[in-house]
């Protein structure tokens, strides 16, 4: 196995004790180098236990998050992503804001070719909200991909009874 110099700077992975922060903190995110930058491929994270707070009432909101991206040079390290998502726990923000914030932070972190985030929030008051946001690098085929996927992102709506 070739030696990896890019993983020496990962501060969360492999630590015996994990420190959790309860307030939004994008500085928790870390990257490593993509070993296959010559190929387009998707990386998908399923995060079924995302929580944040309603900015008005302070009540907890729960969601399953789906984060998919096509990396370029950098990839997000999964433990740092977990800690980052956990940092939303006491953050007050609407569902739509949380999803767009995650997209913005991951784009700033990795500069991926393409990225999308879908939040499937559990109902409160009889209504569920499922915000979707994506990004495609401007001036590339991924910009068109983002536009197309945004137009068709909910072609297969779920059955309301499954939550």
TAHU-V689234 format. One record per backbone hydrogen bond with DSSP energy under -0.5 kcal/mol. CO is the residue of the C=O (numbers start at 0). NH is the residue of the N-H. Records with the same first field share a line. If there is no record, write none. Layout:
BEGIN
CO->NH / NH
END
This chain:
BEGIN
2->4
4->7
6->9
8->10
11->14
17->19
21->89
24->27
25->28
29->76
31->74
33->36
35->38
40->70
42->68
44->46 / 66
45->47
46->49 / 64
49->62
51->60
52->92
53->57
58->53
60->51
61->121
62->49 / 64
63->119
64->46
65->67 / 117
66->44
67->115
68->42 / 70
69->112 / 113
72->33
73->71
74->31
76->80
77->81
78->82
79->83
80->84
81->85
82->86
84->87
85->88
87->90
90->52 / 92
93->97
94->98
95->99
96->100
97->101
98->102
99->103
100->104
101->105
102->106
103->107
104->108
105->109
106->110
109->73
112->136
113->69
114->134
115->67
116->132
117->65 / 119
118->120
119->63
123->126
126->123
128->120
130->118
132->116
134->114
136->139 / 142
139->142 / 143
140->144
141->145
142->146
143->147
144->148
145->149
146->150
147->151
149->152
151->154
158->161
159->162
END
